[in-house]
Amino acid sequence: KQISGTSNVSQCIYIALSEAADTPLATWTALVTEITGAGGLARNTGVYASTGVGAWTVIYTFACTGSYTVRATGLHWKSTSGSNGNMLAAVLFGTPVTLINGDSLQVTWTCSVA
């Protein structure tokens, strides 16, 4: 069984963003008010790299085509923006990131299990 408690062979390589200032809870199964649709910040496929036994990174650079204040990110095993029940982890940024058209934002997830 996977971390989710059910058999799953999908990699957690999909990175999502949110403008919500909610502190992530262990009970979350989706990123609160995930940014979806137009604007260049919808959930996207990150680049996976193994960094050792039980350790890996997932990186994606978003290209913004709108105006957003990004406050959180989530790591998922499904590519569908706004979908529920497929989030491995979420984190609230220490400082919100304000983006306008033409800006980019690189998100790097560094993960490990023991």
Secondary structure, 3 states (H helix, E strand, C coil): CCCCCCCCCCCCCEEEEECCCCCCCCCCCCCCCECCCCCCCCCEECEEEEEECCEEEEEEEEECCCCEEEEEEEEECCCCCCCCCCEEEEEEEEEEEEECCCCEEEEEEEEECC
